[in-house]
């Protein structure tokens, strides 16, 4: 059970997978000041076990670990849990970032980084990935072909079978579906789903739209329509059964 803070609210717990002791001390000290409990995995070998036993709210994951493949750990974490994952790595290549996002990371921060930027990204990611009560005035359920989106319970089914989405995937799908038929710009989607500081991170959007398409679409049903150089729109109601937008 999470340890309560002084005001009675559960303390946020972070799992830090990092082998550099200086970075471990820096992050742990700054998170402690802000009311976080931090669990440490210094080589990645016990990261998945700690994920199960400690049930963290967020994972901060280095990719370059002495005894483990950080990308593989990211993939296995995402297979097991919807927990928020921020990769914090010295790898600065675009390919590394895209690969990490494809493996299920919610965000990617390169070293060296400022503590303020890390804390801002943690705050933004937790805001996005923690369960929230939907208070929007739109319909609580959206149906698109055989896909049913329950906004209240944050559940999606396809052909009557559950579709497992990460919180970030669901947030993106909700923004698209609740604006059905409307063109949403890249900047708008990035701002609404990831936060104001992400408006130029277009690779995040490309990766997550691709992931949603893989889970929700087939050759006969296009739900998320690309408008080149403009943005995306969620398919409007078809004019007739089976119509493709």
N, C-alpha and C positions, 0 to 999 in steps of 0.2 A: 504494500500500500504506500502511496506517496506520503512523505512526511509533511505535516501541515506547516504553513508559515505562521508568523505571529498573528496575522489577521484571520487565521482559521482556514484559509484557502490552501489546497494542495500545492506543494512546491513543484515547480517544473523540473523534470529530470532530463539531463543530456547524457548520451553515451558518446564519448570522445575516443575515436580510434586513431591514434597518433603515436609515432615512435620518437619524435623529437621532444626531449624533456623540457626544453625552454618554451616550446609552443604549448605543451601540456600545462605548464605552470601558468603561463600567460592567460590561456583561455579559462582554466579552472578558477583562477583568482578573480577574473572579471565576471564570470558567471555567478560566482558565490556572492559577490557584492550585490548582484541583481536578483538574489533569491533562488538561484538554481542549485540543485544537487548535481554533481558530475561524477559519472562512473567512467573509469579509464580502461582502455585496452591498448597496450603499448605495441603489440605486434600483429593484431588482427586475428590471432588464432582462437581467441575466446570471444570474439565479437558476437557471433551468432548465439552463443550460450548466454551472454549477458543480455542480449536482446530479449530472450525468453524469460530470464529470471528477474531482470530489473525493470522491464517494460518502460523504456524511456519514452519521453515525448518527442525527442528529436535526436538524430544521429549526426555527428560531425565526423566525416570520414576522409582520412588521407588515402591517396591511391598508392603511394610508394612505400610499402610496408616490408619489413625484413623477411617475414615468413608467410606472407599471404598476398594474394592478388586483390587489390582494392576494388577493381571493377567487378570481379567475381563476388566479393562480399556484398557490393551494392546490389547486384542481381539477386543474390540469395535473400538479402534483407527484404527486397521488394516482393519476392515470392511469398515470404512468410508474414509480412506485416505492412499496414498502410502508414507506418510511422514516418514522420518528416525526415528527409535525408538531405543534408547539405554536404557536397564534396568540397573539401578544402585541400587543394593540391598545388604543388609547384609546377605541374604540367600545364603549360599555357596554350597549347595548340587547340585550334578550333575542333579538330577531330576528337581530341580527348574529351572536350566539353560535350560534344554531341553524343559520343559513345556513352558517357556517364548519364546523360539525360535519357538516352534510350534504355539504359539499364534500370532506370526508375528513380534517379536522383531528382529532387525538387529544385535544387539550385546548385550552382558551381561557382566557387570563389577561389581565385588564384593567390598563391603566396608570392611575395609578402603582402600582407593585408593590414589594414588598420583595425583596431579593436572596435571602433565606432561602426565601420562598415559591416564587420561580422555580426555585431549585435543587432544592427538594423535588418540584416538579412534573416537572422534567427527570428526576430519579431514578425517580419513579414511572412515568413514560411509558417510559423505557428498559427498566425491569424488565418492563413489559408487552409491549413491542414487539420485544424481542430474542428470537431463537430460544432455546427451552429444551427440555431433555430431559424428556419426560413420564414421571413415576415413580409415577403414581397406580395403585391396585390394580384399577381398573375395566377393562372390556374395551378393547382397543386400537382397535377399530373399532366404530362405532355405525351402524346402518342404520335409516333412517326413510323408508319408501316408496322413492322413487328417489334419495334423498339418502344418501350414504355419507360418514361422518366418520372419517378416519384420524387418531387422536389422536397416534400416534407420529411420523408424518411431517408432521403439521399440514397435511393436505390434505383438501379436500372436493370431492366430485363430485356432480353431479345428472344423472340419466339417462345416466351414464357419461362426462359431459363435465366438465372441471375448472371449479370455481367459484373465482374469485379473491377471497379475503377479506383484508382488512387484518389485521395481528396483533391489534388490539383487537377487531375483529369475530370473529375466531377464538376469542379468549379468552372472549368473552361466550357464543358458541355452545357452547364446551366446558363452561362452567359449567352451562349449561342442560341440555345433552344428557347429561352424566354424572350429573345428578340427575333423570333422566327420570321424568315423572309427578309430581314433587314441586313444590309451590308454593314459589317463591323470592321473598322480599320485595324491594322496590326497594332498600332499604338493604343487604341481603345482596349483591345483584348489584353494586351500586356499590362496596361495600367490597372484594369479591373481585376484581373486574375492574380498577377504577380505583385503589382504595386507600382507607384509612380516612378520609381528609379529604374524600372525595367523596360521602359518604352522603346528602347533601341535593341533589345535582346531578341531579335526576330528568330534566331535559331531555336529558342525555347518554344516559340509558337509552332514552328514547323514540326519539331519533334513531337509535341503533344497532340497536334492535329493528326499526324500520322498514326499515333498510338490509338486515338479515338476511332479513326477510320478502320484500323485493323480489328478492333473489338466490336464495332457496331455496323459496319457496312459489308455488302457483298456486291457482286457484279450487277445485281438487279436493283440496288437501292443506294443512291448517293445521298447522304444526309448532310454532309458538310461540303459546301461548294466553294472552291477557290476562285476569287476574283483577282486575276493577275495584277500585281503591284498595288493592289487596293486593300484587300483583306479577305474575310470569309463571311459566308452567310449560311444559316441553317435552312435547309430546304423548306419552302412554303408547303402548305397543304396541296397535294396533287389535285389536278382538275378532275381526274378520274382514277379509279382504283388501279394501282400498279404504275401510274404515270411516273416518269423519271424527270427530275428537275434539271 
